[in-house]
Amino acid sequence: MINEGAPDPGGDHGRYDACMSGERPMRVLTWEEWGEMTCGLLGPTDDDVSITKDGRRLDTAQKVIDFFAELDAEREGRSAADG
């Protein structure tokens, strides 16, 4: 993530990579800007759930716990089945 005006911890390569990937740099919003952008939005509905990149619906607490266990396992370089 690159923030306008913030130092780039990755050096010039971070900015170069973001520009070359076609992604727009992210910018930090103030609380006032965030409030203006979200003041008219409705709250979540009963069917609002997180959906993973591969399409799995995380609609129960156990599915969320299992998903985070998978992420932890990936980060540690092992599969979730390995425990």
N, C-alpha and C positions, 0 to 999 in steps of 0.2 A: 504494500500500500504506500502510495506516495502522497504526501500532503503538501499543498501549495504553501510555500514559505517556510516549510519545516526542513531541517537538515535531513539529508538523505543518508541513512546509516550504511547503505550499500555502495556508497560512492557514485561515480558517474555511471557505472554499469546499470544500477537500478533505474535511473531515469531513462537511459538509453533503451533498456529492455521494455519499459512501459510504453515509450513512444513507438518503438518498432513493432510492438504487438498490436497496435491499433487501439489499445485501451486508453480511455481518458483518465488522467490522474484524478485521484480522489481528493476532496477537500474537506477540511474540518468545519462543521457547522457550529455556530454559537447556540446557546440555549434559546435565545430569542428567535433565531432563524428556524430552529427545529420546531419551536412552538407555533410559529407562523405557518409552517408547512403541514403540521399535523392537527391543527385546531379543529378542523371540520370533519375529520375522519371518524367513522363509526368504529365502535369496539369490535372485538372478535365475535364470531358466531360459534355455535356449538360444534360445527363441522370444520372449523379452522384448525388444521394440524400441520406440523412440519412434514415435508416430503423430501426424502433423500434424493441425491442426484440420480440414483438408479430407479427411482419411482416408488420406493417403499414408504408407506404412510406410518409415521410415528404417532399413532393415536392412542397408545396406552403407556403407562409409566414403565412397564416391563420392556416394551419395544425401544423406548428411549434409553433405558439402562443397557440393554443388549447392544444398541447402536454405539453408545459410548465405549463399551467394552471392545467392540470391533475397532474403533478408532485408536484406543489405547494399544491394542495388539498390533495394529499396523505400524504405529509409531515405534513400538519396541521391536519390530521386525519378526513377528510371529503371527500365526493365524489365531483367530478367536477360538477355534476348536482345540488348539493346543493348551488352552487354559491359561 
